[in-house]
Amino acid sequence: MKFFITCVTASLIILSASRAFAQTNCTGKVIDAATHEPVAHASVLIKNTNQGTITNTNGEFTLPLTNTEYELLVSSLGYHAVTIGNASAQKRLVISLQTNNNSLQEIVVSASRTAQKRSEAPVAIATISKQAMEDTKATRIDQLVNKVSGVNMVNLGNEQHEMSIRQPMTTKSLFLYLEDGIPIRTTGVYNHNALLEMNMPAARQIEIIKGPASSLYGAEAIGGAVNIITQAPPAIFSGQVSAQINNNGYKRTDVQVGQTFGKFGLLISGYYANRHNGPVDHSDFHKTGITIRGDYAISEKTKWVNNITYVNYYSDMPGSLDSAHFANKDYSTPQTFTYRKVPAVRYKSQLLHQWSTSSTTQVSFVYRNNSVQQNPSYRVKNSATDASRAFGEINESAFNTYMLVAQHQQSLPFLNSKLIAGVTVDNSPSSYNSNFINISRDNRGYYVNYSTTDSVLSQYKTGINNLASYVHYEAELVKGLKLTAALRYDYYQYDFENALPPSAFTGAPTTKNNFKRFSPKAGATYNYKGIGLYANYSEGFVPPQISELYTGVKVPYLGPQTFFNYEVGGWFSLLKNKLYADWSWYLLNGTNEIISVKNVDGSTENQNAGKTKHTGIEYGITYRPVSSLSLRFSGANSKHSFVQYLEKGIAYDNNELAGGPRFIANAEVTYKPVFVKGLRVSAEWQHIGAYYMDNANTKKYEGYDLLNLRAGYAIRQFEIWVNALNATNTYYSTFASKSGSTLSYNLGDPREFTVGLVYKLNVKR
């Protein structure tokens, strides 16, 4: 009996001891505080021990713990580390990481098509974060990207725009617009308004490469590339609903909601915007944008991502104001029926597989269906013999795309190097149709109505095919010194088929044209204790647009326009990351630029006969003396000049290009007081300097200065905000030009007060 009691007692003692040291599992998710996306490969460590783990692709982790309480240290590149106390007592953790204010730790993907530190990219690249988008409450993309040094996206009204990055303000095909690294339009049918086809609520980050990026992305990436990166589904149920209205007839509603269900994540983002009775006559518009993204984790190493975006856009087209209307602040317009319609669908299906920690492959299929339908104001011409009549046209430019993009990344032990290689196959059949219309004018000179006719001005199809391959290599020669090199080969074929008898009006005869081009790039970065330098050489090219080749009865012999870029720059981070600055100097030479040359017989034709020179310095500085206060300044001094340019018999050698300010700047002060949690206030100054309105340099526009004020207050799940844009009510033109003796002004928005309310869905489990 004593033996039995002794055994039982011993068993109880052993069981108690084992329970004391029994292990439990601490589980949780690590998410981005702004987007609620999962943070993959985050480090989760038990403080003061060597125990830890990393999160999986869904941001999830499981960490064995004893019953003793522990503190967890959670960190990831680009985020502030956080400490979680009493970890073992919590059943399931949801840990939010705030992005790091240290710009050298920013993660960018556009410079090499893969994630890397900003400090390792030998290019001038800038990012607009989700937090910046949330604070700005922008109604248009230009209100975001114009914060970047050297960028001036020109507002032409109702999200229509043109661009200026290392180029003057222009509608030419010198900029590339991307979504998740894929161009949103096909080469050859460039549209300067392409960014109105974006759905901004679906974006998590905007990256802007300044200078040529053709070595990775192909044609049109000359002045710069704007890459809008879409948001992944959140790791937890979250989203938001917002509404806004302003005093200039603008109303908008945004909705975003998403959640991850086991291996599948879903995010729906969209908005509807409407403007009615704005400050300019005949300037109403409406737009619907919807993006649905679904991510499926097939396994820990394989993910399938599907993304579809639908945009339906309509805008009245009032045209620009002439000098008399602009001088008299007369916002009336003779247009009453001109318009622009843009329905667009983009679908991307991407499969990503990680073979090992050093090897990944991704394959993407892309489908695009775009159409631009217009009754354009710039095609309206008055009759020379009858004051009650005018003429115009209704046209449509459309294309479909079937594209395959495959890319492999391989890390190599030799010199800590990385190799990226890929291929692109793009088949994009396009079409263009244009019909003549008769227009009636009243005694005021207003265009009051129109009638269609059977007269077809243009009707053709063009099969656009692009086969490309690229390779990108990085190697670290010594600690801190990294070299990169990239090369891309593009082969384009235009298969033009004219449905009408060729003429000066209906276009060229049926034909085929081929273009090919190697685009190299080489660069280096050096980083030492928060100070970095970089240098690069890159080339960019633009094949002729369809409209440049096939407008006349004779198809001109045209080759790609080519640009050669030489660039140096650097950055530094001081005072424990409170002060950050970057700068870049560039020389961009353009050759074989397509211009309209006047022949001896008086006719004109397009030729590769132009040369230009673009040089400048871009710089930005951010200072955060305390966590609640941020001061930012960005600026650019540049000069855009003709080297050799004879257009329609007029020589412009050594003149400055029209629309190129010598100086642009943007500065902002943001204050988020710690004693009033949820409050933010900011003031932003935008400056556009003087520029010539014509290539002959006979007339200047003096530029403008704008003051934008913003404030918001968040309490629990609600946020109310007020923006006062152009707070001083400056009267200005976003773009001014001169053609012959005619001056044209695109009117900027007057003072605009916008009030918005946001309700955030955020349930942490």
C-alpha positions in Angstrom: 0.0 0.0 0.0 2.8 2.4 0.9 4.4 1.5 -2.4 1.2 2.3 -4.3 0.8 5.7 -2.5 4.4 6.6 -3.2 4.0 5.8 -6.9 0.8 7.9 -7.1 2.5 10.8 -5.4 5.5 10.6 -7.7 3.3 10.5 -10.7 1.4 13.6 -9.6 4.7 15.4 -9.0 6.0 14.5 -12.4 2.6 15.5 -14.1 2.7 18.8 -12.3 6.2 19.5 -13.4 5.5 18.6 -17.0 2.5 20.9 -17.0 4.6 23.7 -15.6 6.9 23.4 -18.6 4.2 22.5 -21.2 4.4 24.4 -24.3 1.6 26.4 -26.0 1.5 27.9 -29.4 1.3 31.7 -29.9 -0.3 32.3 -33.3 -1.1 35.4 -35.2 -0.9 37.6 -38.3 1.4 40.5 -39.1 -0.3 43.1 -41.3 0.5 46.5 -42.9 -1.1 49.2 -40.7 -2.4 51.3 -43.7 -3.5 48.6 -46.1 -4.0 45.6 -43.8 -2.2 43.5 -46.3 -0.3 40.5 -44.9 3.4 41.2 -44.3 5.3 38.1 -45.5 8.6 37.0 -44.1 8.4 39.3 -41.1 10.6 38.3 -38.2 8.9 37.3 -34.9 11.4 36.8 -32.1 11.2 36.1 -28.4 13.1 39.0 -26.8 16.4 38.1 -25.1 16.3 34.5 -26.5 17.4 32.9 -29.8 13.9 31.6 -30.4 11.8 32.9 -33.3 10.1 32.4 -36.6 9.1 34.2 -39.8 5.6 34.8 -41.2 4.4 32.9 -44.2 3.0 34.5 -47.4 -0.3 35.2 -45.6 1.5 37.0 -42.8 0.7 34.2 -40.4 3.1 32.7 -37.8 3.0 30.0 -35.1 5.6 30.3 -32.3 5.9 27.7 -29.4 5.9 29.3 -26.0 5.9 28.0 -22.4 3.4 29.3 -19.9 5.9 31.9 -18.8 5.1 35.3 -20.2 7.3 36.6 -23.0 7.8 39.7 -25.1 7.8 39.4 -28.8 9.9 41.6 -31.2 8.3 41.9 -34.6 10.1 43.5 -37.5 10.3 43.7 -41.3 12.3 45.7 -43.8 10.6 49.0 -44.5 8.6 49.0 -41.2 9.0 50.1 -37.6 9.7 47.2 -35.3 7.2 46.7 -32.5 7.3 44.9 -29.1 4.3 42.8 -28.0 4.1 42.2 -24.3 2.4 39.2 -22.5 2.4 37.2 -25.7 1.7 33.8 -24.2 -1.6 35.1 -22.6 -3.1 36.1 -26.0 -4.9 33.5 -28.0 -4.4 35.0 -31.5 -2.5 38.2 -32.2 -3.0 40.7 -35.0 0.1 42.8 -35.2 0.1 46.1 -37.3 3.4 47.4 -38.6 3.8 51.1 -39.5 5.9 51.9 -42.5 9.3 53.3 -41.8 10.0 57.0 -42.4 13.5 56.2 -43.4 13.4 56.5 -47.2 16.5 54.5 -47.6 14.6 51.5 -46.3 11.7 51.9 -48.7 11.0 48.9 -50.8 10.5 49.5 -54.6 9.8 47.1 -57.3 9.8 49.2 -60.5 13.5 49.7 -60.8 14.3 46.0 -61.4 10.8 44.4 -61.6 11.5 42.8 -58.2 11.4 44.0 -54.6 14.6 45.8 -53.5 15.7 48.6 -51.2 15.4 52.1 -52.6 19.1 52.6 -51.8 20.1 49.8 -54.1 18.4 51.2 -57.2 20.7 53.2 -59.4 17.9 55.4 -60.8 15.9 58.4 -59.8 12.8 56.7 -58.3 10.2 58.1 -56.0 7.2 56.5 -54.2 3.8 57.7 -53.1 2.7 55.6 -50.1 -0.8 54.5 -49.1 -0.5 56.7 -46.1 0.3 59.7 -48.3 -2.8 58.9 -50.4 -4.9 58.6 -47.2 -3.7 62.0 -46.0 -4.0 63.8 -49.3 -7.5 62.6 -50.1 -6.7 63.3 -53.8 -9.5 63.5 -56.4 -7.0 63.2 -59.2 -3.6 61.5 -59.6 -1.8 64.7 -60.3 -2.5 65.9 -56.8 -0.3 63.0 -55.7 2.5 62.6 -58.2 3.2 66.4 -58.4 4.7 66.1 -54.9 7.6 64.3 -56.5 10.6 66.4 -57.6 10.7 67.0 -61.4 7.1 65.8 -62.0 4.4 68.0 -63.4 1.3 66.2 -64.4 -0.9 68.8 -66.1 -4.6 68.8 -65.2 -6.7 69.3 -68.3 -10.0 68.9 -66.5 -12.0 65.9 -65.3 -9.0 63.7 -64.8 -7.8 64.4 -68.4 -4.1 65.3 -68.4 -0.7 65.5 -70.1 2.7 64.9 -68.5 6.0 66.5 -67.9 8.9 64.4 -66.5 12.3 65.4 -67.9 10.3 66.7 -70.9 8.2 69.8 -71.4 4.5 69.6 -70.9 3.4 67.5 -73.8 0.9 65.1 -75.3 3.6 63.1 -77.1 4.2 59.4 -76.4 7.2 60.0 -74.1 5.8 58.5 -70.9 4.8 55.0 -69.9 1.9 54.2 -67.6 1.9 50.8 -65.9 -0.3 48.8 -63.5 1.7 46.3 -61.5 4.5 46.6 -64.0 2.3 46.0 -67.1 1.6 48.9 -69.6 -2.1 49.8 -69.5 -2.1 50.6 -73.2 -0.3 49.0 -76.2 2.5 50.7 -78.0 1.6 52.6 -81.1 -1.8 53.9 -79.9 -0.5 56.2 -77.0 -3.0 58.4 -75.3 -1.9 61.3 -73.2 -5.0 60.8 -71.1 -4.3 57.2 -70.3 -4.2 57.6 -66.5 -7.9 58.4 -66.4 -8.3 54.7 -67.1 -6.9 53.9 -63.6 -9.0 53.1 -60.6 -7.1 54.8 -57.8 -8.9 53.3 -54.7 -7.3 50.0 -55.7 -3.7 51.4 -55.4 -1.4 50.7 -52.5 1.6 52.6 -53.9 2.7 54.7 -56.8 6.3 54.5 -58.1 7.8 57.0 -60.5 11.0 56.2 -62.4 12.5 59.4 -63.9 14.4 59.0 -67.1 14.4 56.2 -69.7 13.3 52.7 -68.5 13.1 51.0 -71.9 15.6 48.3 -70.8 13.0 46.7 -68.7 9.6 48.0 -69.9 10.1 48.7 -73.6 8.8 51.6 -75.7 7.6 55.0 -74.5 9.4 54.9 -71.2 11.5 58.0 -72.1 10.8 60.9 -69.7 9.6 58.5 -67.1 7.4 55.6 -66.1 4.5 55.8 -63.6 3.8 52.4 -62.1 0.6 52.1 -60.0 0.8 49.0 -57.8 -2.5 47.5 -56.7 -3.4 46.5 -53.2 -3.5 42.9 -52.2 -6.5 41.5 -50.2 -6.2 42.3 -46.5 -5.3 39.6 -44.0 -8.3 40.5 -41.9 -11.8 41.8 -42.7 -11.4 45.5 -43.5 -12.3 48.3 -45.8 -13.9 51.7 -45.9 -16.8 53.7 -47.4 -16.4 57.4 -48.1 -18.4 60.3 -49.6 -17.3 63.8 -50.6 -18.7 66.9 -52.2 -17.2 70.3 -53.1 -18.4 73.8 -54.1 -17.5 73.3 -57.8 -20.1 70.6 -58.6 -18.0 67.6 -57.8 -19.4 64.6 -55.9 -17.8 61.2 -55.3 -18.3 57.9 -53.4 -15.6 55.4 -52.7 -16.0 51.8 -51.5 -13.4 49.2 -50.6 -13.9 45.9 -48.8 -11.9 42.7 -48.5 -10.9 39.7 -46.4 -8.8 36.6 -46.5 -10.6 33.2 -46.1 -8.0 30.6 -45.4 -6.0 30.3 -48.7 -8.2 32.8 -50.6 -8.2 36.6 -50.3 -10.6 38.9 -52.0 -10.5 42.7 -52.3 -13.1 44.9 -54.1 -12.2 48.6 -54.7 -14.2 51.2 -56.6 -15.6 54.7 -56.9 -18.1 56.8 -58.7 -17.4 60.4 -59.4 -19.7 63.0 -61.0 -19.3 66.7 -61.8 -22.2 68.9 -62.8 -22.4 72.7 -63.3 -18.7 73.3 -62.8 -17.1 76.7 -63.2 -16.6 76.2 -66.9 -19.6 75.8 -69.3 -20.0 72.4 -70.9 -17.6 70.6 -68.5 -19.8 67.8 -66.8 -18.3 64.4 -66.4 -18.9 61.1 -64.6 -16.7 58.0 -64.1 -17.1 54.6 -62.6 -14.1 52.5 -61.7 -14.2 49.0 -60.2 -11.3 46.6 -59.4 -11.7 43.1 -58.1 -8.6 41.2 -57.0 -8.4 37.6 -55.8 -5.3 35.9 -54.4 -5.2 32.2 -53.9 -2.3 30.5 -52.1 -2.1 27.2 -53.8 0.7 26.2 -51.5 3.3 28.0 -49.3 5.4 28.4 -52.4 2.8 29.0 -55.1 0.3 31.9 -55.5 -2.3 32.6 -58.1 -3.4 36.3 -58.4 -6.3 37.5 -60.6 -7.1 41.1 -61.1 -9.8 42.7 -63.2 -10.5 46.5 -63.6 -13.4 48.1 -65.3 -13.6 51.8 -66.1 -16.4 53.7 -67.7 -15.6 57.4 -68.3 -17.5 60.2 -69.9 -16.6 63.9 -70.1 -17.9 66.9 -71.9 -15.1 68.5 -74.0 -15.3 72.3 -73.7 -11.9 73.0 -75.3 -9.4 75.6 -74.1 -10.2 79.3 -73.7 -8.9 81.9 -76.2 -7.0 84.9 -75.0 -10.1 87.2 -74.9 -12.1 84.7 -72.7 -9.1 84.1 -70.5 -8.3 87.8 -70.0 -12.0 88.6 -69.2 -12.4 85.6 -66.9 -15.2 84.5 -69.2 -15.8 80.8 -68.5 -18.3 80.3 -71.4 -17.5 78.1 -74.4 -19.1 77.8 -77.8 -19.1 74.0 -77.5 -22.4 72.3 -76.5 -22.1 68.7 -77.6 -18.4 67.7 -77.9 -17.4 64.7 -75.7 -15.0 62.0 -74.8 -16.0 58.4 -73.8 -13.6 55.8 -72.5 -14.8 52.3 -71.7 -11.8 50.1 -70.6 -11.4 46.6 -69.2 -8.1 45.1 -68.0 -7.6 41.5 -66.7 -4.4 40.0 -65.4 -3.9 36.4 -64.2 -0.5 35.8 -62.6 1.0 32.6 -61.3 4.0 33.0 -58.9 6.1 30.1 -57.7 9.1 30.2 -55.4 11.3 27.2 -56.2 13.7 28.0 -53.3 14.8 31.0 -51.2 16.9 32.1 -54.2 14.7 31.2 -57.2 11.3 32.5 -58.2 9.2 32.5 -61.4 6.2 34.4 -62.4 4.0 34.1 -65.5 1.2 36.6 -66.4 -1.5 36.6 -68.9 -3.0 40.0 -69.7 -6.2 40.9 -71.6 -7.1 44.5 -72.4 -10.1 46.0 -74.2 -9.8 49.8 -74.6 -11.8 52.3 -76.6 -11.7 56.1 -76.9 -14.8 57.5 -78.5 -14.9 61.2 -79.3 -16.7 64.1 -80.8 -13.6 66.2 -80.3 -13.7 70.0 -79.9 -10.2 70.3 -81.5 -11.6 68.8 -84.8 -14.4 71.5 -85.1 -13.6 73.9 -87.9 -15.7 76.9 -89.1 -16.9 77.1 -92.7 -15.0 79.7 -94.7 -18.2 80.7 -96.7 -21.1 80.3 -94.3 -21.0 81.7 -90.7 -23.9 79.4 -89.7 -22.0 76.2 -90.5 -19.0 74.3 -89.2 -17.5 70.8 -89.7 -16.2 68.2 -87.4 -15.9 64.4 -86.9 -16.9 61.6 -84.6 -14.1 59.0 -84.2 -13.2 55.9 -82.2 -9.8 54.4 -81.5 -9.9 50.9 -80.0 -7.7 47.9 -79.4 -7.7 44.5 -77.7 -4.6 42.9 -76.2 -3.6 39.3 -75.6 -0.3 39.4 -73.8 2.0 36.8 -72.0 4.8 37.9 -69.7 7.1 35.4 -68.1 10.0 36.3 -65.7 12.5 34.3 -63.6 14.7 35.6 -60.8 17.7 33.7 -59.6 20.0 34.8 -56.7 23.6 33.6 -57.1 26.2 33.1 -54.4 28.9 34.7 -56.6 29.2 38.4 -55.5 25.8 38.2 -53.9 24.4 38.7 -57.3 20.9 38.4 -58.9 19.8 37.6 -62.4 16.4 38.5 -63.7 15.3 37.4 -67.2 12.0 37.6 -69.0 10.0 37.5 -72.2 6.9 39.3 -73.5 4.6 38.4 -76.3 2.0 41.0 -77.1 -0.7 40.7 -79.8 -2.9 43.8 -79.9 -5.3 44.2 -82.9 -6.5 47.9 -83.1 -9.0 49.8 -85.2 -9.8 53.4 -86.0 -12.9 54.9 -87.5 -13.8 58.5 -88.2 -17.0 60.0 -89.7 -17.6 63.5 -91.0 -20.4 65.6 -89.3 -22.1 68.9 -90.2 -22.4 71.4 -87.5 -24.9 74.3 -87.1 -23.9 77.6 -85.4 -26.2 80.3 -83.9 -25.7 84.1 -84.2 -23.5 84.0 -81.1 -21.1 81.6 -82.9 -22.0 78.7 -80.6 -22.1 75.2 -82.0 -25.6 74.2 -81.1 -26.2 70.8 -82.9 -24.8 68.5 -85.5 -25.9 65.9 -88.0 -24.1 62.8 -89.0 -23.3 62.0 -92.6 -22.3 58.9 -94.7 -18.9 60.4 -95.4 -16.2 58.2 -93.8 -13.0 60.0 -93.2 -10.9 57.0 -91.9 -11.5 53.3 -91.5 -8.6 51.0 -90.8 -7.3 48.1 -88.7 -3.7 47.6 -87.5 -2.4 44.4 -86.1 0.3 45.3 -83.5 2.7 42.6 -82.5 5.6 42.9 -80.0 8.0 40.2 -79.2 10.5 41.2 -76.5 13.1 39.7 -74.1 15.1 41.3 -71.3 17.8 40.5 -68.8 18.8 42.3 -65.7 21.9 41.5 -63.6 23.1 42.9 -60.2 26.3 42.1 -58.4 27.9 43.5 -55.2 31.6 43.9 -55.9 32.4 45.0 -52.3 30.3 45.8 -49.4 28.1 48.8 -50.3 29.1 48.9 -54.0 26.6 47.3 -56.3 26.7 47.2 -60.1 23.7 46.6 -62.4 23.2 46.1 -66.1 20.2 45.5 -68.2 19.4 44.8 -71.9 16.1 44.5 -73.7 15.4 43.6 -77.3 12.1 44.6 -78.9 10.6 43.6 -82.3 7.5 45.3 -83.4 5.3 44.6 -86.4 2.5 46.9 -87.6 0.1 45.1 -90.0 -1.9 48.0 -91.5 -5.1 47.3 -93.4 -7.0 50.3 -94.9 -10.7 49.6 -95.7 -10.9 52.8 -97.9 -9.2 53.8 -101.1 -6.0 55.5 -100.0 -5.9 59.3 -100.1 -4.7 62.2 -98.1 -7.9 62.0 -96.0 -8.5 58.3 -95.7 -4.9 57.3 -95.1 -2.1 55.2 -96.6 -2.3 52.0 -98.6 -2.4 48.6 -96.9 1.1 47.7 -95.8 3.4 46.2 -93.1 6.2 47.9 -91.1 8.7 46.4 -88.8 10.8 48.0 -86.0 13.5 46.5 -83.8 15.6 47.9 -81.1 18.2 46.9 -78.4 17.9 49.1 -75.2 20.8 48.8 -72.8 21.2 50.2 -69.3 24.2 50.2 -66.8 24.4 51.6 -63.3 26.1 51.5 -60.0 25.2 52.4 -56.4 27.4 53.0 -53.4 26.1 53.2 -49.8 28.1 54.0 -46.7 26.5 54.8 -43.3 23.3 56.5 -44.6 25.0 58.3 -47.5 24.7 57.0 -51.1 25.7 57.8 -54.6 24.6 56.4 -57.9 25.3 56.7 -61.6 23.6 55.3 -64.7 23.5 55.3 -68.5 20.3 54.3 -70.2 18.6 54.4 -73.5 14.9 54.7 -74.5 13.0 54.5 -77.7 9.6 55.2 -79.2 8.5 53.5 -82.4 6.3 55.6 -84.7 2.7 55.9 -83.6 0.1 54.5 -86.1 -1.2 58.1 -86.6 2.3 59.3 -87.6 2.7 56.5 -90.2 -0.6 56.1 -91.9 -2.3 59.6 -92.0 -1.1 60.4 -95.6 -1.3 58.7 -98.9 2.4 57.9 -98.7 3.9 55.8 -95.8 7.0 57.6 -94.7 10.2 55.6 -93.8 10.4 56.2 -90.1 12.5 54.5 -87.4 12.2 54.6 -83.7 12.9 57.9 -81.9 15.9 57.3 -79.6 17.0 59.0 -76.3 20.3 58.7 -74.5 20.4 59.4 -70.8 23.4 60.2 -68.6 22.7 60.6 -64.9 24.3 60.9 -61.5 22.7 61.3 -58.1 22.7 60.5 -54.4 21.0 60.6 -51.1 21.8 60.9 -47.4 20.0 60.3 -44.1 21.2 62.2 -41.0 20.2 63.0 -37.5 18.9 59.5 -36.8 16.8 59.5 -39.9 15.1 62.8 -39.1 16.7 64.4 -42.2 16.6 62.8 -45.6 17.6 64.3 -48.9 18.1 63.1 -52.5 19.2 64.6 -55.8 19.8 63.7 -59.4 21.5 65.4 -62.4 20.7 64.3 -65.9 21.5 64.9 -69.5 18.9 63.4 -71.9 19.7 63.7 -75.6 16.9 62.9 -78.1 17.7 61.9 -81.7 15.6 60.7 -84.7 12.7 62.6 -83.3 9.7 62.6 -85.7 8.8 66.1 -87.1 6.7 67.4 -89.9 9.0 68.5 -92.7 7.8 70.8 -95.5 8.8 69.6 -98.9 9.7 71.7 -102.0 6.3 71.2 -103.5 4.6 72.6 -100.4 3.5 69.2 -99.0 4.5 68.0 -95.6 5.6 64.6 -94.4 6.9 63.1 -91.2 10.7 62.4 -91.0 13.3 61.3 -88.3 15.0 64.7 -88.4 14.8 66.2 -85.0 17.3 66.4 -82.1 16.7 67.8 -78.7 18.6 68.2 -75.4 17.1 68.0 -71.9 19.2 68.7 -68.8 18.4 69.4 -65.2 18.8 68.8 -61.6 16.1 67.4 -59.3 16.2 67.5 -55.5 14.1 66.8 -52.5 14.5 67.1 -48.8 12.4 65.9 -45.9 12.9 66.9 -42.3 11.1 65.4 -39.3 12.3 67.2 -36.2 9.7 65.4 -34.1 7.5 62.5 -34.9 4.4 64.7 -35.2 5.9 67.3 -37.7 7.1 66.7 -41.2 8.5 69.3 -43.6 9.1 68.4 -47.3 10.5 70.4 -50.3 11.0 69.1 -53.8 12.2 71.0 -56.8 13.7 70.8 -60.3 15.7 73.2 -62.4 15.8 72.1 -66.1 16.2 73.3 -69.6 14.7 71.7 -72.7 16.1 72.9 -76.0 16.3 72.1 -79.7 19.6 71.1 -81.2 18.4 70.5 -84.7 14.8 71.0 -85.6 13.3 72.2 -88.9 9.5 71.8 -88.8 7.3 72.8 -91.7 10.1 75.0 -93.1 10.8 76.8 -89.8 14.1 76.3 -88.0 14.0 76.1 -84.2 17.7 75.3 -83.5 18.8 76.5 -80.1 15.3 77.5 -79.1 13.6 76.2 -76.0 10.8 73.7 -76.4 7.3 75.1 -75.7 5.8 74.2 -72.3 9.1 73.7 -70.5 9.4 75.7 -67.2 12.9 76.3 -66.0 11.9 75.8 -62.4 9.1 73.8 -60.7 8.7 73.1 -57.0 6.4 71.6 -54.4 6.6 72.0 -50.6 4.5 70.7 -47.8 4.2 71.0 -44.0 2.3 68.3 -42.2 1.4 68.3 -38.5 -0.2 65.4 -36.5 -0.2 66.6 -32.9 0.3 63.8 -30.3 -2.0 65.6 -27.8 -5.0 65.4 -30.2 -4.9 61.8 -31.5 -6.4 61.5 -35.0 -5.9 65.1 -36.0 -3.8 66.1 -39.1 -3.3 69.5 -40.8 -1.1 70.3 -43.8 -0.2 73.1 -46.1 1.2 72.6 -49.6 2.7 75.0 -52.0 3.0 74.3 -55.7 5.0 76.4 -58.1 5.2 76.3 -61.9 7.7 78.7 -63.4 7.5 80.7 -66.6 7.8 79.0 -70.0 7.5 79.7 -73.7 4.1 79.1 -75.2 5.5 78.3 -78.7 8.6 76.8 -80.2 9.5 80.1 -81.9 9.9 81.5 -78.3 7.8 84.6 -79.1 5.4 84.4 -76.1 5.8 83.5 -72.5 3.3 82.4 -69.8 4.5 83.5 -66.4 3.4 80.4 -64.5 1.6 80.2 -61.2 1.7 79.5 -57.5 -1.0 77.5 -55.6 -1.7 77.0 -51.9 -3.5 73.8 -50.8 -4.7 73.4 -47.2 -5.9 70.0 -45.8 -7.2 68.9 -42.5 -8.8 65.8 -41.1 -9.9 64.3 -37.8 -10.3 60.5 -37.2 -12.2 59.2 -34.2 -12.8 55.5 -33.8 -14.0 54.2 -37.2 -14.9 57.6 -38.6 -12.9 60.4 -40.2 -14.1 63.8 -41.4 -11.8 65.9 -43.6 -11.7 69.2 -45.4 -9.5 70.2 -48.3 -9.1 73.8 -49.5 -7.4 73.6 -52.8 -6.1 76.8 -54.5 -7.0 78.4 -51.1 -5.9 81.9 -52.4 -8.2 81.6 -55.4 -5.4 82.1 -57.9 -6.6 82.7 -61.5 -4.3 80.6 -63.7 -4.0 78.3 -66.7 -2.6 74.7 -66.2 -1.3 74.8 -69.7 -0.9 77.8 -72.1 0.1 77.5 -75.8 0.4 79.6 -78.9 -0.3 78.5 -82.5 0.2 81.2 -85.1 -1.5 84.2 -83.6 -4.0 82.2 -81.5 -3.4 81.9 -77.8 -5.0 79.0 -75.9 -5.4 78.5 -72.1 -6.6 75.5 -70.2 -8.3 77.0 -67.1 -7.2 75.8 -63.7 -9.7 75.1 -61.0 -10.7 78.1 -58.8 -10.8 77.8 -55.1 -12.3 74.5 -54.1 -13.6 73.5 -50.7 -14.1 69.7 -50.4 -15.7 68.0 -47.4 -15.6 64.3 -47.0 -16.6 61.6 -44.5 -15.0 58.2 -44.2 -16.3 55.1 -42.3 -13.6 52.4 -41.8 -14.4 48.7 -41.6 -11.8 47.2 -39.4 -12.6 44.2 -37.3 -9.5 42.5 -35.8 -10.0 38.9 -34.7 
